[in-house]
Amino acid sequence: QVQLVESGGGLVQPGESLRLSCAASRSLFGIETIGWYRQAPGKQREMVALTKRYGSRIYADSVKGRFTLSKDNDKNTVYLEMNSLDFDDTAVYLCYAELAQTTYWGQGTQVTVSS
């Protein structure tokens, strides 16, 4: 099992940046996939960025070149660096992990982009 706790959300203006953190309750080694989804009001949950155990990363087309996912294995933490935020990035951002064929979700952190 793994528990995931997100932090770092907030209210920003268009063009600004935020860094989200997802702290896992266990070592990241052995977690097959970890990363971020988001859900905006009235919309389906969508993948934002994921990293596989052996390092490959995938990003949603809408965030490529603006968002960067990284891992700190010593801190059991995954980060999402978000730059050039715009209104469409407003959502609850949820940390996601796959471990032993089971999926896990954090409680989410709100990101609001508003002028």
Order of alpha helices (4+ residues) and beta strands (2+ residues): beta-beta-beta-beta-beta-beta-beta-beta-beta-beta-beta
